[in-house]
Amino acid sequence: MTLNCVVVDDSAIQRLSIVKLVENHPSLNLIAEYSSALETKNGLNTHQVDLIFLDIEMPVLNGFELLDVLNNKPQIIFVTGKTEYAFKAFNYDATDYLHKPITRERFNTSVDKALEQHRLTQDFKEEDGEHIFVKSNLKKRKVYIKDIKWIEALGDYVKLVTEENSLVVLSTMKAFEAELPEGKFLRIHKSYIVNLDKIDRFNSKNVEVGAYEIPLSRNKKTQLVDALNNI
């Protein structure tokens, strides 16, 4: 297994040190190196990337701000000279957090974590059902697509409502929507994404999922009708 990766650091010296570690690791394939977050954002539009080694303190956009504007985030290993960002990095669901200067042993440990996480997410379809992995209450959890009823916006988080319980996940609605299989879910309101298979009834204002009523935006009704006719 090989991970396609990029290195992002505004310091040429620091960037070179990470690039050397990447090039000497048998399970990493260096796609590109960038000196700014803006360069990275543009580069990710043209390259398939599995892992980013990301500096935090950069001009114009820092590492956290870059992640805020990415729709589909690869795995992230933060690389920084300061320890005070560690807790915030964890909230961004980082695979690991490397403190400069970085030893080869510590670097390899981070890569092992990334490889294991990649293995977990590669088999999107298994015999026991199509699923996604989400991080809630500091733990990775497997959620089956068929069990999701709807997703609700909660500020910087989303609430994932399933047949059994609810999970709160650090994510934007747009980013979470990108993780869902196409044609099975529809964003019917700025704050709600619904599983089309779970809809029992709807009118011009609401969608009913069991005993719950979910608001339906006026401009989404036609799209909803089309989506239901195509499932």
C-alpha positions as a Python dict, from the first residue, in 0.01 Angstrom:
ca = {
    (1, 'M'): (0, 0, 0),
    (2, 'T'): (132, 344, -97),
    (3, 'L'): (-7, 682, 9),
    (4, 'N'): (14, 981, -224),
    (5, 'C'): (122, 1276, -14),
    (6, 'V'): (216, 1643, -24),
    (7, 'V'): (433, 1851, 209),
    (8, 'V'): (322, 2203, 303),
    (9, 'D'): (557, 2443, 485),
    (10, 'D'): (651, 2804, 417),
    (11, 'S'): (1007, 2737, 536),
    (12, 'A'): (1218, 2588, 256),
    (13, 'I'): (1458, 2427, 506),
    (14, 'Q'): (1183, 2268, 714),
    (15, 'R'): (1001, 2156, 400),
    (16, 'L'): (1315, 1989, 267),
    (17, 'S'): (1363, 1792, 589),
    (18, 'I'): (1011, 1646, 562),
    (19, 'V'): (1051, 1581, 189),
    (20, 'K'): (1362, 1373, 257),
    (21, 'L'): (1178, 1164, 515),
    (22, 'V'): (891, 1110, 273),
    (23, 'E'): (1118, 1012, -16),
    (24, 'N'): (1298, 758, 202),
    (25, 'H'): (978, 588, 319),
    (26, 'P'): (869, 290, 105),
    (27, 'S'): (496, 348, 163),
    (28, 'L'): (487, 716, 65),
    (29, 'N'): (475, 871, -280),
    (30, 'L'): (554, 1243, -288),
    (31, 'I'): (316, 1418, -528),
    (32, 'A'): (416, 1778, -460),
    (33, 'E'): (553, 2025, -208),
    (34, 'Y'): (402, 2366, -141),
    (35, 'S'): (518, 2679, 37),
    (36, 'S'): (173, 2819, 115),
    (37, 'A'): (-182, 2715, 193),
    (38, 'L'): (-313, 2889, -119),
    (39, 'E'): (-74, 2690, -339),
    (40, 'T'): (-189, 2374, -165),
    (41, 'K'): (-559, 2448, -216),
    (42, 'N'): (-505, 2493, -589),
    (43, 'G'): (-279, 2187, -612),
    (44, 'L'): (-534, 1959, -446),
    (45, 'N'): (-776, 2035, -727),
    (46, 'T'): (-546, 1859, -975),
    (47, 'H'): (-392, 1579, -767),
    (48, 'Q'): (-536, 1279, -586),
    (49, 'V'): (-381, 1307, -239),
    (50, 'D'): (-416, 1065, 53),
    (51, 'L'): (-204, 1247, 312),
    (52, 'I'): (-83, 1601, 384),
    (53, 'F'): (213, 1687, 605),
    (54, 'L'): (91, 2031, 707),
    (55, 'D'): (265, 2319, 881),
    (56, 'I'): (33, 2533, 1094),
    (57, 'E'): (192, 2878, 1107),
    (58, 'M'): (197, 3016, 753),
    (59, 'P'): (122, 3362, 608),
    (60, 'V'): (-217, 3460, 459),
    (61, 'L'): (-382, 3124, 542),
    (62, 'N'): (-253, 2906, 825),
    (63, 'G'): (-289, 2529, 830),
    (64, 'F'): (-620, 2529, 1018),
    (65, 'E'): (-768, 2790, 785),
    (66, 'L'): (-667, 2579, 486),
    (67, 'L'): (-859, 2282, 625),
    (68, 'D'): (-1162, 2503, 683),
    (69, 'V'): (-1190, 2572, 308),
    (70, 'L'): (-1127, 2217, 183),
    (71, 'N'): (-1434, 2015, 89),
    (72, 'N'): (-1268, 1674, 76),
    (73, 'K'): (-989, 1648, 328),
    (74, 'P'): (-712, 1390, 295),
    (75, 'Q'): (-553, 1258, 612),
    (76, 'I'): (-359, 1527, 795),
    (77, 'I'): (-35, 1501, 990),
    (78, 'F'): (40, 1841, 1141),
    (79, 'V'): (405, 1942, 1155),
    (80, 'T'): (489, 2238, 1380),
    (81, 'G'): (748, 2380, 1614),
    (82, 'K'): (491, 2466, 1881),
    (83, 'T'): (305, 2232, 2114),
    (84, 'E'): (15, 2462, 2202),
    (85, 'Y'): (-171, 2371, 1881),
    (86, 'A'): (-199, 2002, 1970),
    (87, 'F'): (-550, 2015, 2118),
    (88, 'K'): (-690, 2218, 1828),
    (89, 'A'): (-523, 1978, 1584),
    (90, 'F'): (-705, 1690, 1751),
    (91, 'N'): (-1036, 1870, 1695),
    (92, 'Y'): (-952, 1878, 1324),
    (93, 'D'): (-937, 1498, 1328),
    (94, 'A'): (-565, 1494, 1255),
    (95, 'T'): (-404, 1154, 1213),
    (96, 'D'): (-103, 1275, 1412),
    (97, 'Y'): (84, 1582, 1537),
    (98, 'L'): (460, 1601, 1485),
    (99, 'H'): (672, 1846, 1682),
    (100, 'K'): (985, 1982, 1513),
    (101, 'P'): (1262, 1868, 1502),
    (102, 'I'): (1133, 1531, 1387),
    (103, 'T'): (1319, 1205, 1429),
    (104, 'R'): (1289, 931, 1168),
    (105, 'E'): (1144, 695, 1429),
    (106, 'R'): (868, 939, 1526),
    (107, 'F'): (797, 1012, 1160),
    (108, 'N'): (762, 641, 1081),
    (109, 'T'): (519, 599, 1372),
    (110, 'S'): (300, 872, 1222),
    (111, 'V'): (307, 709, 880),
    (112, 'D'): (206, 375, 1035),
    (113, 'K'): (-101, 547, 1183),
    (114, 'A'): (-188, 696, 845),
    (115, 'L'): (-152, 359, 671),
    (116, 'E'): (-379, 191, 926),
    (117, 'Q'): (-641, 463, 889),
    (118, 'H'): (-621, 428, 511),
    (119, 'R'): (-686, 54, 539),
    (120, 'L'): (-993, 120, 754),
    (121, 'T'): (-1150, 357, 504),
    (122, 'Q'): (-1058, 180, 179),
    (123, 'D'): (-1311, -100, 207),
    (124, 'F'): (-1611, 126, 177),
    (125, 'K'): (-1834, -166, 86),
    (126, 'E'): (-1820, -483, 293),
    (127, 'E'): (-2043, -786, 330),
    (128, 'D'): (-2208, -631, 635),
    (129, 'G'): (-2314, -318, 445),
    (130, 'E'): (-2206, 14, 299),
    (131, 'H'): (-2071, 242, 570),
    (132, 'I'): (-1869, 548, 661),
    (133, 'F'): (-1635, 621, 951),
    (134, 'V'): (-1700, 927, 1168),
    (135, 'K'): (-1524, 1065, 1473),
    (136, 'S'): (-1751, 1130, 1770),
    (137, 'N'): (-1663, 1162, 2139),
    (138, 'L'): (-1295, 1116, 2053),
    (139, 'K'): (-1355, 775, 1892),
    (140, 'K'): (-1377, 651, 1533),
    (141, 'R'): (-1717, 492, 1475),
    (142, 'K'): (-1852, 292, 1183),
    (143, 'V'): (-2197, 405, 1072),
    (144, 'Y'): (-2401, 205, 821),
    (145, 'I'): (-2552, 411, 541),
    (146, 'K'): (-2885, 228, 568),
    (147, 'D'): (-2917, 333, 935),
    (148, 'I'): (-2874, 708, 879),
    (149, 'K'): (-3204, 897, 896),
    (150, 'W'): (-3086, 1257, 860),
    (151, 'I'): (-2798, 1495, 927),
    (152, 'E'): (-2854, 1826, 1106),
    (153, 'A'): (-2626, 2132, 1120),
    (154, 'L'): (-2505, 2237, 1467),
    (155, 'G'): (-2269, 2530, 1415),
    (156, 'D'): (-1919, 2387, 1369),
    (157, 'Y'): (-2061, 2036, 1412),
    (158, 'V'): (-2324, 1814, 1253),
    (159, 'K'): (-2564, 1579, 1430),
    (160, 'L'): (-2594, 1240, 1264),
    (161, 'V'): (-2931, 1082, 1350),
    (162, 'T'): (-2947, 704, 1301),
    (163, 'E'): (-3197, 429, 1376),
    (164, 'E'): (-3035, 369, 1716),
    (165, 'N'): (-2884, 697, 1837),
    (166, 'S'): (-2741, 1037, 1750),
    (167, 'L'): (-2373, 1124, 1701),
    (168, 'V'): (-2219, 1472, 1705),
    (169, 'V'): (-1933, 1508, 1455),
    (170, 'L'): (-1695, 1799, 1397),
    (171, 'S'): (-1768, 1883, 1032),
    (172, 'T'): (-1944, 2125, 802),
    (173, 'M'): (-2258, 2018, 621),
    (174, 'K'): (-2085, 2058, 285),
    (175, 'A'): (-1791, 1839, 388),
    (176, 'F'): (-2013, 1571, 538),
    (177, 'E'): (-2240, 1570, 233),
    (178, 'A'): (-1936, 1488, 18),
    (179, 'E'): (-1879, 1171, 224),
    (180, 'L'): (-2226, 1032, 151),
    (181, 'P'): (-2304, 806, -148),
    (182, 'E'): (-2450, 997, -443),
    (183, 'G'): (-2820, 957, -510),
    (184, 'K'): (-2915, 831, -162),
    (185, 'F'): (-2921, 1160, 30),
    (186, 'L'): (-3047, 1509, -44),
    (187, 'R'): (-2988, 1842, 127),
    (188, 'I'): (-3346, 1964, 158),
    (189, 'H'): (-3268, 2267, 376),
    (190, 'K'): (-2957, 2466, 468),
    (191, 'S'): (-2954, 2278, 800),
    (192, 'Y'): (-3073, 1930, 697),
    (193, 'I'): (-2963, 1640, 476),
    (194, 'V'): (-3208, 1351, 465),
    (195, 'N'): (-3181, 985, 365),
    (196, 'L'): (-3426, 951, 75),
    (197, 'D'): (-3513, 594, 178),
    (198, 'K'): (-3630, 716, 518),
    (199, 'I'): (-3887, 968, 392),
    (200, 'D'): (-4246, 861, 469),
    (201, 'R'): (-4436, 1169, 352),
    (202, 'F'): (-4376, 1527, 248),
    (203, 'N'): (-4562, 1845, 161),
    (204, 'S'): (-4457, 2192, 49),
    (205, 'K'): (-4310, 2278, 390),
    (206, 'N'): (-4194, 1959, 562),
    (207, 'V'): (-4056, 1611, 514),
    (208, 'E'): (-4169, 1340, 754),
    (209, 'V'): (-3927, 1075, 875),
    (210, 'G'): (-4118, 857, 1115),
    (211, 'A'): (-4266, 1085, 1381),
    (212, 'Y'): (-4028, 1372, 1299),
    (213, 'E'): (-4095, 1669, 1072),
    (214, 'I'): (-3794, 1820, 893),
    (215, 'P'): (-3825, 2161, 721),
    (216, 'L'): (-3817, 2159, 340),
    (217, 'S'): (-3690, 2467, 158),
    (218, 'R'): (-3928, 2591, -111),
    (219, 'N'): (-3664, 2576, -380),
    (220, 'K'): (-3582, 2212, -294),
    (221, 'K'): (-3927, 2058, -348),
    (222, 'T'): (-3883, 1992, -722),
    (223, 'Q'): (-3537, 1848, -662),
    (224, 'L'): (-3681, 1623, -391),
    (225, 'V'): (-3954, 1492, -619),
    (226, 'D'): (-3697, 1414, -890),
    (227, 'A'): (-3465, 1245, -641),
    (228, 'L'): (-3743, 1025, -501),
    (229, 'N'): (-3847, 921, -852),
    (230, 'N'): (-3490, 809, -926),
    (231, 'I'): (-3421, 588, -625),
}
